[in-house]
Amino acid sequence: MSADGSSTGALAPRPVFIGGRWIESRSSGQHRVEDPTTRVGLADIADSGAEDVALACAAARDAQERWRRTPAAERIAALAGIAAAVRGAGDSLATTLTAESGRPIRETRAEVAAAIAALEQSAARTAAAARAAADAVVAVAPGFDRPIGAFLEAAGTAIAAGAALICKAPLEAP
């Protein structure tokens, strides 16, 4: 660590998640994520460029063709699985959100709990939404103040409706 408390070592860059798998970003740019209270580096993330966005859009369009034909029961199971995974990782997610944003842990725990509730509500609405499956790709760009909550609320609604997703995480809280 440097005298100002910031991390001086290079952190391993993170790949991007496109088409259901982690791949190397086509962009050479990186963004350092720091704890705003200590300035300690948490991660280096890819600054996704136009090529990454084009790949994500193509992958989402391909996924959309399959996902909109997915029966409601499978969408409900997918939403329940996502909610269970978020619940299982809840403390870790809240801790990470606190480190990235400097927000109090009680706020980030509440955000995670609200996101789980939104996923469960989306699952409950899926049967009704299944009557007219969406033929769409939904792009979500949550703000740094509620990155998990805003994303999962939008994601739950899109998944319930049979839409595919693209998410651009905020640089401050990826």
C-alpha positions in Angstrom: 0.0 0.0 0.0 1.1 3.5 -0.7 1.3 6.3 1.9 -2.2 7.5 1.0 -3.6 4.0 1.7 -4.3 3.2 -2.0 -3.3 -0.1 -3.4 -0.1 0.0 -5.5 -0.1 -3.5 -6.9 -1.9 -4.4 -10.1 -5.1 -6.3 -9.6 -6.0 -9.1 -12.0 -8.3 -7.8 -14.7 -11.8 -9.3 -14.7 -13.3 -10.8 -17.9 -16.8 -9.8 -19.2 -19.8 -12.2 -19.0 -21.3 -12.5 -22.4 -23.5 -15.3 -23.8 -23.5 -17.2 -20.6 -19.7 -17.4 -20.2 -16.8 -15.3 -19.0 -14.6 -14.1 -21.9 -11.8 -11.6 -22.3 -12.9 -8.1 -23.1 -12.1 -7.0 -26.6 -11.2 -3.6 -25.1 -7.8 -3.1 -23.6 -9.1 -0.4 -21.3 -9.5 -1.1 -17.6 -11.2 0.7 -14.7 -9.9 0.4 -11.1 -12.7 -0.1 -8.5 -11.7 1.3 -5.1 -13.2 1.4 -1.7 -14.2 5.1 -1.5 -13.5 5.3 2.2 -10.0 3.8 2.1 -9.0 4.1 -1.6 -7.8 0.5 -1.5 -8.2 -1.1 -4.9 -10.9 -3.8 -5.0 -10.7 -4.9 -8.6 -9.7 -3.9 -12.1 -12.6 -4.4 -14.5 -12.7 -4.2 -18.2 -13.9 -1.0 -19.8 -16.2 -2.7 -22.3 -16.0 -1.1 -25.7 -18.1 -1.2 -28.9 -16.9 -4.7 -29.8 -18.0 -6.1 -26.4 -21.4 -4.4 -26.7 -21.9 -5.8 -30.2 -21.0 -9.3 -28.9 -23.4 -8.9 -25.9 -26.2 -7.7 -28.3 -25.7 -10.6 -30.6 -25.6 -13.1 -27.8 -28.8 -11.6 -26.3 -30.6 -11.8 -29.6 -29.6 -15.5 -30.0 -30.7 -16.2 -26.4 -33.9 -14.4 -27.0 -35.0 -16.8 -29.7 -34.8 -19.7 -27.2 -35.8 -18.0 -24.0 -39.2 -16.6 -25.3 -40.3 -20.2 -26.1 -39.3 -21.3 -22.6 -42.4 -22.6 -20.7 -43.6 -20.5 -17.7 -42.8 -23.3 -15.3 -39.1 -23.2 -16.4 -39.0 -19.4 -16.1 -40.4 -19.7 -12.6 -37.8 -22.3 -11.7 -35.1 -20.0 -13.1 -36.3 -17.0 -11.1 -36.5 -19.2 -7.9 -32.9 -20.4 -8.6 -31.6 -16.9 -9.0 -33.4 -15.8 -5.8 -31.9 -18.7 -3.9 -28.4 -17.9 -5.2 -28.7 -14.3 -4.2 -30.1 -15.3 -0.8 -27.1 -17.7 -0.4 -24.6 -15.0 -1.3 -26.5 -12.2 0.4 -24.0 -11.4 3.1 -21.1 -11.4 0.6 -23.0 -9.3 -1.9 -23.9 -6.7 0.8 -20.3 -6.6 2.0 -19.1 -6.1 -1.5 -21.6 -3.4 -2.1 -20.5 -1.6 1.1 -16.8 -1.8 0.0 -17.6 -0.5 -3.5 -19.9 2.3 -2.5 -19.1 3.2 1.1 -22.7 2.8 2.0 -23.6 1.4 5.5 -24.0 -2.4 5.6 -27.6 -2.1 6.8 -28.5 -0.3 3.6 -26.8 -2.8 1.4 -28.4 -5.7 3.2 -31.7 -4.1 2.7 -31.0 -3.7 -1.0 -30.1 -7.4 -1.3 -33.3 -8.3 0.6 -35.4 -6.1 -1.6 -33.8 -7.6 -4.7 -34.7 -11.1 -3.5 -38.3 -10.0 -2.8 -38.5 -8.5 -6.4 -37.3 -11.8 -7.9 -39.9 -13.8 -5.9 -42.6 -11.3 -7.0 -41.6 -11.7 -10.6 -41.8 -15.5 -10.2 -45.3 -15.1 -8.9 -46.3 -13.0 -11.9 -44.7 -15.3 -14.5 -47.7 -17.4 -15.1 -49.7 -14.3 -16.2 -46.8 -12.9 -18.2 -46.4 -16.3 -20.0 -49.5 -15.7 -22.1 -47.7 -13.1 -24.2 -43.9 -13.8 -24.1 -41.8 -10.9 -24.9 -39.9 -10.8 -28.2 -37.4 -8.4 -26.8 -33.9 -7.8 -25.5 -33.9 -5.6 -22.4 -30.9 -3.5 -21.6 -30.4 -2.5 -17.9 -28.0 0.1 -16.7 -28.5 0.4 -12.9 -27.2 3.4 -11.0 -24.3 3.1 -8.5 -26.7 3.7 -5.6 -28.7 0.5 -6.1 -26.7 -1.7 -8.5 -28.0 -5.1 -7.4 -31.5 -4.0 -6.5 -32.2 -2.1 -9.7 -30.7 -4.8 -11.9 -32.5 -7.7 -10.3 -35.9 -5.9 -10.2 -35.6 -5.3 -14.0 -34.1 -8.7 -14.6 -36.9 -10.5 -12.8 -39.5 -8.7 -14.8 -37.7 -9.4 -18.1 -37.1 -13.1 -17.3 -40.7 -13.5 -16.3 -41.8 -12.0 -19.6 -39.5 -14.2 -21.6 -37.1 -11.4 -22.6 -33.3 -11.7 -22.8 -31.0 -9.3 -20.9 -28.0 -7.1 -21.3 -26.6 -5.4 -18.2 -24.1 -2.5 -18.0 -22.9 -2.4 -14.4 -22.1 1.0 -13.0 -18.3 1.6 -12.9 -18.5 2.7 -9.2 -20.2 -0.6 -8.1 -19.7 -3.3 -10.7 
